[in-house]
Amino acid sequence: MDGGVSQIHRGELSHLTVKGGSQVTMVFEMTPDVDGSLWVATSTGLMHYAQGVWSKAGAAWGLAERTSQESTLDQYGQFWVQNDGFWFKLDRANKRFHAVLDGAGEQNGPLFFSPDGRMWVRQGNLIRSVPAAAAGPVRPRVEARRYLTRQTGNLFDADGNLWQVLSPAGIVRIRRQDIPAGDSFDFTTLPAERMDQAWQLSSVTLTSLLEDREGNLWAMSSTGLERFRHNKIRTLRPPAGAEYLSLAADDGGTIQVGAENMDGVWAISTGAAPPALRHGARSLINSGRDGAIFTATPRGIERRRQGRTVLLPMPPACAGTSHVRVNRIVEDFDSTWVGVGGCGSFRHVDGAWRPFADYGLPAKESYMASAPDGGMWFSYRNGELWRFKDGKTERYGAAEGLNLGALRYIDTRDGVLVSGNDGSAVLRQGRFEPLRGDDPDALSNIGGIAVAATGERWINAGRGLLRVAAADWRASMADPRTPLRFETFAVMDGYPGTASIWLGTPNIAFDAGGRLWFVGTEGIGSVDPRRLYRNRLAPPVQIVDLAVDGQRYRLDRAVRLVSGSGRLNIRFAALGLTSPEQLQLRYRLEGVDTAWQQAGLARSVSYDNLAPGYYRFAVKAANEDGVWNEAGATLNFEVTPRFTQTVWFYLLCLGAVGGLGYVLYALRMRQVVRGMNALLKERLRERERIARALHDSLLQSVQGLILLFQGVNRKLPAGSDTRARMEAVLVQADTVMSEGRDTVMGLRRSMVSGFDLGPALGQLGAVFENQFGVPFSLRATGQARPLRERAAEEIYFIGHEALCNAYRHAGARHIELELDYGADRLSLLVRDDGRGIAPEVRQAGGKAGHWGLVGMRERAASISAGIEFGSPPAGGTQVRLHVPASRAYAVKARLRLWQRLRAGLSRGRLHG
């Protein structure tokens, strides 16, 4: 920065202007102090900004007005500045700077800190410790010191290794264990890992270093950035030109490496140098029983164990072959099996070689393995698998579930596992079942499996190195339908190329110290399972923005969207500095997504047609080692409803539907009323016709008979018994005539009004009592209430029929009638103490040819009443009638508005 200092505060940029003679010239570094002030190292000296005022720390402070290029604040709160190439520390009490390491040797480079909190400075080739001169215990460095970017070429990383930018070119790393104890050392005399070739770096001219929060080291150059990170896998490059590497552990746990053109074996795990390469040499390596090592050479096949070597000659069939290549060597309990390119497959047993054909086995196998039960397994590129044991062979193919394409590997240590181009399978009960995993392709083209002492398995496969916990392996072997869980170490973790599967020999093994070694297409990898580097920092997650049809919304305030406004798009991101390619992100919109969704490589998601409501979008991420940021980032927003989606709109629709229903109901009622009116008019005309017929014929005829009998009666002697009987008959005839006239009138109108049921029944009973001489009593309970006209008429006739039956047929000494005006029903009881109803009559519901009981039931049913006929144990007959209050009483209540409207409409239509 040249010519001043600016400040960004709450999104606004302001310039810190200088008043007076002092000016802020070219700025090299700015350091905030513990009191909130600011120190600025410039080309003309050190400037201080406090409480809005600039001042220069010059001679009065013990500094020359010369270039100040570096400044820092240590973990004790002490301020340091480099002035004119030398370092000074501030004495705050006296406002003076005092020189440190003054004038000793060359000028001082920038200060840098080691993890234990010590400060260091480089003077030429010498790295010197700077005394902190702070009271109290030593404090570790402030972690932020690792992240500061400045023009420094020296840095201690979090593990204590020293990194240095070289002059003229390159970068070196001195491991912590190689740094001597003491206050100074000459770094040029120490072992170092060096990168200074053009093919190793994008630019060999580096300027500064920085370590990020995840432990990655970044080096800046004129052309970009170089990143150095922790690889879980260490790669060793074989000699250039080495072909077809193979690897095995000997009986001492040393890893031996062979190659087709390597003149001997390479004890790689001991740090030994590789043998020379020679065209035509052959050093295939494979393990035998009891830790023996087999080596294929031009002279024959060597078996070495515990310092002893036994040489097996090549099969005689290969004597005339110009180029013999032993591809596979496997040892079972009593023999050795080999596959030789160019002349076939053989078994060495009882001191002689025999071809596969002698055992009924196809030649040109792609892999062979011995089993713990003494059997041998052979795979072929046509997808078939053969087993040989005790002189018998078995073949497995597609019929047995083996559909893996060309087979390349067999493992027999815990059951039988076979791998090919299209996956892996496990033998269970005579059939092969596919072995499944979260990534199905990861289990294809397995090249080797190594088992640790803990039961943990390491699989060298086409996708990289797979680590399987012992419990997970047992679960999937017991049931191959259980997906095999594994951790993958691929190219991003330092895997050298892909698995080497072409030789058909095991290519992975543990050494005596528990370190794993394996062969890849780009070299030999090794990993210590007990010291795997893990990134323990969960990646930070951020929701970048929310947009609807391209219109972005601010996320620092409540987000409210209108329903149906368009496609909603949410962008999100996670920061992973070590391996951003391996970040895993998951997202979920609560209320829409029922489970977490895998983002894959996508960093945005879209939703359409979100219903109104409150939503919460959440996103979380995991780093390359599966450490999840479970808190993640969240965004709450609301989708507001349109009017057509509000409760008020639904209520309006409900009201409209109700109104329409009422209109349809009213129209239907109008239609029904019209039909009922027509029916009632027809019934009324019929009643009037019957009434006229009865009046004009039957009643007139009866009246004529009465007149004739009256004439006869007048001619009988006065006071005679016959005349008395005739007068009684005439009285009865007058009663019958009166009832006939009443019946005719009933056809035109009701005989009993709703207000005089009790008196009418009482009068009827008195007539019967006077006629038959049997006492009658009436008892009414409850508050008498007006009755519906129809109900009063039917109740009266039921009471009339019951009284008539009691007086005519019961032979009773006393007859009672009870009328109860109940709140929920009206009850009528007619009871006598006569002979009662015969059981067969009660069971049949009446006598044949008599309609009294039947008529009473019909009248009761017409008003929804219940009627019972019984004979109590004490004798007599009871007729009990119950009429619901809603059908009996004529209750006048204040109708609701809609009832009055409906009643008015109905009345209008009845009279229309």
C-alpha positions, 0 to 999 in steps of 0.5 A: 500500500502506498500513501495512507491507511484506510479502514473498512467498518460495517461495510463502509470504507474510510481513510485515516487521514494524517494531520500535520507534517508526518505522512504515511508512506509505503506501508509494509505491515500493520499490527493492532496493539493490545490497547486498540491502537495501530502500529504501521511499518512504513518505508520512512519509519514506524507510525502509530495511530491512537484515538484518531491521531497519527504520530511517528515513533522516531528518535524519541522512541529510540528508532531511526527514521528509516525503513521498518518492514516487519512488526509483530505482537507476541503471545505476551502482548509485547510489541516488536519492530524491525527497523533498518534490518534489526529488531527492537522491542517496545518498553511500554513503561518508558515508551522506548524501543530497545535493540535485540541481537543488535549488530551480531552477524548479518542483518536479521530476517523476520521473526517467526514462532515455533509451536512451543512459543519461542521466537526465532530469527534467521541471520544468514545460514544461522537460525537463532532464538530470540529471548522473550524476556517475559516474566512467568511460564513460557506460553505457546504461540498464538495460533493466528501466527501460523496464518499470517501472510507476510514476506517471510521465508521461514516457518515452523509448522504445527508439528514443529518442522521447519520450512524455508524458502531457498535462495536462489530457488526451491523450498526445504523441510527439516523434520522436527527430530532433525532440529538440534536442541539449543538456541541456534543452529546452522540449517545448511548442515541438517538433513532436509527434504528438498524441492527445487526442480521445475517439474516439482513446482509451478515456479521454483522462485518462492517468496513467502509461506503460510500455514492454514488452520487445517495444517496445510502449508502454502507457498507464494510465487510469482505465478501462483500458490503451491500447497503442501498437505499431509498425505496419509500414504507415503509413496516410494518411487522405484527405479525408473524403468522398473517393470511389473512390481510385486511385493511380499513379506518374508519370515522376518517381516521384511517387505521384499520387492521384485520386478521383471527386470530387477536383478535381485530383490529389494528389501524396501522396508529396511531402507536399502537401495534397490538392485540394479535393473537388467534386461532379462532378469526376473524377480517375481516375489510371492509368499509361501507357507511358514513365511517362505519367499518364492522368487522366479529367476532365469535359473529357476524358482527359488524358495527361501526361508530362514536363510536356506534356499531351495531351487526348483528347475523350470518345468521341462515343457518350457525348455524350448520356450524363448522367453519364460515368464513365471506369472504366479507361484502358490504353495499348498501343503505338499506341492507348488503350483505355478503359471508360466507364460508361454508354456502353461500351468503346472504343479510340482509334486513328488519331485516332478512337474505335472501339467494342469490337464493331468488334474482336469483343470483348464490352463491359463488361469488368472489367479490361484490361491491355497485354502486352509483346508488344503484345497486350491482355487483357480480363477479364469478370465472367462469368469469361471472358478475351479476348486481342486482338493483330494484329486477332485475338481469342482467348477463354479460359474453363472449357474452358481451366481458367479457373474463378475466378468474376468476374475482377478483375485481370490481370498480364502482366509475367511471363507471364499471371496472372489473379485473381478471386473464387475465386483466381488462375491462371497461363497455361501452354501454352494452359491456366490452372493454379491458383496455390496458396498456404499460404492459398488465399483470400489469392490471391483478388481481387488488386487490384494487383501492384508489382515492386521493383527486386530482383524482389520482388513486393508484392500488394494482395489481399483478405486484405491486403498480400502480400510475395513474394520474387523466388525464390519468385515464379519458382518458382511461375510456373515450376510453379504446383503449387509453393505460392507462399510469401508474408508477409502484412501485414493489419489488425493490421499497419496495413493500411487496411481491405481491398484496393480492387478495384472500379475495376479499375485498378492500385492499388499502386506504388513511388515514386522512393525505393523506398517502396510506396504502395497503396489500401485501403478505409479509406485509403492505406497506405505501407510502406518495404520496407527499413525494416520493423519486426521483432519479434526476440523469440521469445515465451515458452512455458509448459505451464500444467497437465496433467489427467486427467479433471479431476484436475490434476497438479503439474508441479514433480515427476515426473508418473506416470499410470496406464494407462487412467485417462481422457482426458489434457488438456494446457494451454499458452500463449505470451505475445505483447504486440505481436500475440497474435492472430498467434501461431503455436503447434505441439505434439507428443507424441513417440511419438504425433504423427509431426509437429508439429501446428498449434494454431491458436486452441486452447491445449489438447490431449487424448489418449485411451488412451495406451499405457504408456511414457515420453512427452515433450510439447513446444510451441513458438511464433512471434511475428507476424514468424515468429520461433520459440521453438524451445526452447519448453517440454517436459513429461516424464511416464510412463504406468505399466502396469496388471498386465494390461499388464506383462511378468509378465502376458504371461509368465503368459499365455504359460505358460497357452497353453503348458500348454494346448498341452501338454494338447492335445498329450498328448491327441493323443498318447494318441489316436495311441498307442491307434491304434498299439497297435491296429495293432501288435496286429493285426500281431502276430496276423497274424505269429503266424498266419503262423508257425503256418501255416509251422510246421504245414505247410511246416516239417513237410513239409520235415522229413518230406522230410529224414527220407525222405532220411535213410532213403534215405541209410542204405541207400546203401553206406558210403563211396560218393561218392553217400552222401557227396553225400547227407550234404552235402545233408542237412547243408544241409537241416538248415541250411535247416530251422534258418533256417526255424525261426528265421524262424518265431521272428522272426515272434514275436520279433526274431532279433538282439538289439541287442547281438550284431549283429557276432557274428551277422553273423560267424557267418553269414559263417562258415556261407557260407564253410564252405558255398561255400569262399570266404574271408570276413573281418569287420572292426568299427571304433568302440565297439560300442553297443547297437542298437535292436531294429528296426534290428538286425533290418533291418541283419542281414537286409540283411547276410544278403541281401548276403552271400548274393548275393555267395556265390551270384552273384559268383564271388568269390575273397574276401568282406569285411564291415565294420561301423563304429559311428560317432558320427553313424551306423552303417555296413555295407559288404559287398564282393567281388572277383567279376564285379560287378553288370551295369550294366543291373541296377544301372540297373533296380534289380534283375532281373525276378522277383528281389526281393533288391535291392528288399527291401534298399532297402525294409528300409533305407527302413524305418529311414531308412537310405541304401543304395548298390549299386556296382561299383568300377573294380577290379571286384567289388560293394559294398553300402554301408548308412548308418543315422543314429545316432538310428535305429540306437543305443538311447541311454539318457539321463536324461529331463527331467521333462516327457519322463518324464511323457509316457513314463509317460502313454504307457506307462499308456495302452499297457497300459490 
